Amino acid sequence: MIEMGILDPAKVTRTALQAAGSVAGLMITTEAMVSELPEEAAAAPAMPDMGGMGGMGGMM
């Protein structure tokens, strides 16, 4: 390794383990974010009319 320019093999190993841990964490998080598509529900029925505003004298 020293012939290839790697001066600190322990640091290389530590960095490789940190990178592997980071990728593993990303994969775990990504897998947890996968979910099913929501089902399309039927449209809500129209709201009924108010049936007049009884008891409000003086109004049209």
FIPAVEX-808791 format. One record per atom (N, C-alpha, C): residue in one letter; atom name; x, y, z. Coordinates in steps of 0.1 Angstrom, whole numbers, padded with zeros to 4 digits, always signed. Example, Ala and Ser with C-alpha at 12.3 -4.5 7.8 and 13.67 -1.06 7.14 Angstrom:
2
<'a', 'N', <+0132, -0057, +0078>> <'a', 'CA', <+0123, -0045, +0078>> <'a', 'C', <+0132, -0033, +0078>> <'s', 'N', <+0128, -0022, +0071>> <'s', 'CA', <+0137, -0011, +0071>> <'s', 'C', <+0129, +0000, +0079>> 
//
This chain:
60
<'m', 'N', <+0008, -0012, +0000>> <'m', 'CA', <+0000, +0000, +0000>> <'m', 'C', <+0009, +0013, +0000>> <'i', 'N', <+0020, +0012, +0007>> <'i', 'CA', <+0029, +0024, +0008>> <'i', 'C', <+0034, +0027, -0006>> <'e', 'N', <+0037, +0016, -0014>> <'e', 'CA', <+0042, +0018, -0028>> <'e', 'C', <+0032, +0025, -0036>> <'m', 'N', <+0019, +0023, -0033>> <'m', 'CA', <+0008, +0029, -0041>> <'m', 'C', <+0005, +0044, -0036>> <'g', 'N', <+0012, +0048, -0026>> <'g', 'CA', <+0010, +0062, -0021>> <'g', 'C', <+0001, +0063, -0009>> <'i', 'N', <-0003, +0052, -0004>> <'i', 'CA', <-0012, +0052, +0008>> <'i', 'C', <-0003, +0052, +0020>> <'l', 'N', <-0003, +0063, +0027>> <'l', 'CA', <+0006, +0065, +0039>> <'l', 'C', <+0001, +0059, +0051>> <'d', 'N', <-0013, +0059, +0053>> <'d', 'CA', <-0019, +0055, +0065>> <'d', 'C', <-0030, +0044, +0062>> <'p', 'N', <-0026, +0031, +0061>> <'p', 'CA', <-0037, +0021, +0058>> <'p', 'C', <-0048, +0021, +0068>> <'a', 'N', <-0046, +0024, +0081>> <'a', 'CA', <-0057, +0024, +0090>> <'a', 'C', <-0067, +0035, +0087>> <'k', 'N', <-0062, +0046, +0082>> <'k', 'CA', <-0072, +0057, +0079>> <'k', 'C', <-0080, +0053, +0066>> <'v', 'N', <-0073, +0046, +0057>> <'v', 'CA', <-0081, +0041, +0045>> <'v', 'C', <-0091, +0032, +0049>> <'t', 'N', <-0088, +0022, +0058>> <'t', 'CA', <-0098, +0013, +0063>> <'t', 'C', <-0109, +0019, +0070>> <'r', 'N', <-0106, +0029, +0079>> <'r', 'CA', <-0117, +0036, +0086>> <'r', 'C', <-0126, +0044, +0077>> <'t', 'N', <-0120, +0050, +0067>> <'t', 'CA', <-0128, +0058, +0057>> <'t', 'C', <-0137, +0049, +0049>> <'a', 'N', <-0131, +0037, +0045>> <'a', 'CA', <-0140, +0028, +0037>> <'a', 'C', <-0151, +0023, +0046>> <'l', 'N', <-0149, +0020, +0059>> <'l', 'CA', <-0160, +0016, +0067>> <'l', 'C', <-0170, +0027, +0069>> <'q', 'N', <-0166, +0039, +0071>> <'q', 'CA', <-0175, +0050, +0072>> <'q', 'C', <-0184, +0052, +0060>> <'a', 'N', <-0177, +0050, +0048>> <'a', 'CA', <-0185, +0052, +0035>> <'a', 'C', <-0195, +0040, +0034>> <'a', 'N', <-0191, +0028, +0038>> <'a', 'CA', <-0200, +0017, +0037>> <'a', 'C', <-0212, +0019, +0047>> <'g', 'N', <-0209, +0024, +0058>> <'g', 'CA', <-0220, +0026, +0068>> <'g', 'C', <-0229, +0037, +0063>> <'s', 'N', <-0224, +0047, +0056>> <'s', 'CA', <-0232, +0058, +0051>> <'s', 'C', <-0241, +0052, +0040>> <'v', 'N', <-0236, +0044, +0031>> <'v', 'CA', <-0244, +0038, +0020>> <'v', 'C', <-0255, +0029, +0026>> <'a', 'N', <-0251, +0021, +0036>> <'a', 'CA', <-0260, +0012, +0043>> <'a', 'C', <-0272, +0020, +0049>> <'g', 'N', <-0268, +0031, +0056>> <'g', 'CA', <-0279, +0039, +0062>> <'g', 'C', <-0288, +0045, +0052>> <'l', 'N', <-0282, +0049, +0040>> <'l', 'CA', <-0291, +0054, +0029>> <'l', 'C', <-0300, +0044, +0024>> <'m', 'N', <-0295, +0032, +0022>> <'m', 'CA', <-0304, +0021, +0017>> <'m', 'C', <-0315, +0018, +0027>> <'i', 'N', <-0312, +0018, +0040>> <'i', 'CA', <-0322, +0015, +0050>> <'i', 'C', <-0333, +0026, +0050>> <'t', 'N', <-0329, +0038, +0049>> <'t', 'CA', <-0338, +0049, +0049>> <'t', 'C', <-0346, +0049, +0036>> <'t', 'N', <-0340, +0046, +0025>> <'t', 'CA', <-0347, +0046, +0012>> <'t', 'C', <-0358, +0035, +0013>> <'e', 'N', <-0354, +0023, +0018>> <'e', 'CA', <-0363, +0012, +0018>> <'e', 'C', <-0375, +0015, +0027>> <'a', 'N', <-0373, +0023, +0038>> <'a', 'CA', <-0384, +0027, +0047>> <'a', 'C', <-0393, +0037, +0040>> <'m', 'N', <-0389, +0044, +0030>> <'m', 'CA', <-0397, +0054, +0024>> <'m', 'C', <-0406, +0048, +0013>> <'v', 'N', <-0404, +0036, +0009>> <'v', 'CA', <-0412, +0030, -0002>> <'v', 'C', <-0426, +0027, +0004>> <'s', 'N', <-0436, +0031, -0003>> <'s', 'CA', <-0450, +0028, +0002>> <'s', 'C', <-0459, +0025, -0010>> <'e', 'N', <-0471, +0021, -0007>> <'e', 'CA', <-0480, +0018, -0017>> <'e', 'C', <-0487, +0031, -0022>> <'l', 'N', <-0491, +0031, -0035>> <'l', 'CA', <-0498, +0042, -0040>> <'l', 'C', <-0512, +0043, -0034>> <'p', 'N', <-0516, +0056, -0031>> <'p', 'CA', <-0529, +0057, -0025>> <'p', 'C', <-0540, +0053, -0035>> <'e', 'N', <-0551, +0047, -0030>> <'e', 'CA', <-0562, +0043, -0038>> <'e', 'C', <-0570, +0055, -0041>> <'e', 'N', <-0575, +0056, -0053>> <'e', 'CA', <-0584, +0068, -0057>> <'e', 'C', <-0598, +0065, -0051>> <'a', 'N', <-0602, +0074, -0043>> <'a', 'CA', <-0616, +0072, -0037>> <'a', 'C', <-0626, +0079, -0046>> <'a', 'N', <-0638, +0075, -0045>> <'a', 'CA', <-0649, +0081, -0053>> <'a', 'C', <-0650, +0096, -0049>> <'a', 'N', <-0655, +0104, -0058>> <'a', 'CA', <-0657, +0118, -0055>> <'a', 'C', <-0667, +0119, -0044>> <'a', 'N', <-0665, +0129, -0035>> <'a', 'CA', <-0675, +0132, -0024>> <'a', 'C', <-0688, +0137, -0030>> <'p', 'N', <-0699, +0133, -0024>> <'p', 'CA', <-0712, +0138, -0029>> <'p', 'C', <-0713, +0153, -0027>> <'a', 'N', <-0722, +0159, -0036>> <'a', 'CA', <-0724, +0173, -0035>> <'a', 'C', <-0730, +0177, -0021>> <'m', 'N', <-0726, +0189, -0016>> <'m', 'CA', <-0732, +0193, -0003>> <'m', 'C', <-0747, +0197, -0005>> <'p', 'N', <-0755, +0194, +0004>> <'p', 'CA', <-0769, +0198, +0003>> <'p', 'C', <-0771, +0213, +0005>> <'d', 'N', <-0782, +0218, +0000>> <'d', 'CA', <-0784, +0233, +0001>> <'d', 'C', <-0787, +0236, +0016>> <'m', 'N', <-0787, +0249, +0019>> <'m', 'CA', <-0789, +0253, +0033>> <'m', 'C', <-0803, +0252, +0037>> <'g', 'N', <-0813, +0251, +0028>> <'g', 'CA', <-0827, +0250, +0032>> <'g', 'C', <-0833, +0263, +0037>> <'g', 'N', <-0827, +0274, +0033>> <'g', 'CA', <-0832, +0287, +0037>> <'g', 'C', <-0826, +0291, +0050>> <'m', 'N', <-0827, +0304, +0053>> <'m', 'CA', <-0822, +0309, +0066>> <'m', 'C', <-0834, +0314, +0074>> <'g', 'N', <-0842, +0305, +0079>> <'g', 'CA', <-0854, +0309, +0086>> <'g', 'C', <-0851, +0317, +0099>> <'g', 'N', <-0860, +0325, +0103>> <'g', 'CA', <-0859, +0333, +0115>> <'g', 'C', <-0850, +0345, +0114>> <'m', 'N', <-0847, +0350, +0102>> <'m', 'CA', <-0839, +0362, +0100>> <'m', 'C', <-0848, +0373, +0094>> <'g', 'N', <-0857, +0379, +0103>> <'g', 'CA', <-0866, +0389, +0098>> <'g', 'C', <-0859, +0401, +0092>> <'g', 'N', <-0866, +0407, +0082>> <'g', 'CA', <-0860, +0419, +0076>> <'g', 'C', <-0851, +0416, +0065>> <'m', 'N', <-0848, +0404, +0063>> <'m', 'CA', <-0839, +0400, +0051>> <'m', 'C', <-0848, +0396, +0040>> <'m', 'N', <-0843, +0397, +0028>> <'m', 'CA', <-0850, +0394, +0016>> <'m', 'C', <-0855, +0380, +0016>> 
//
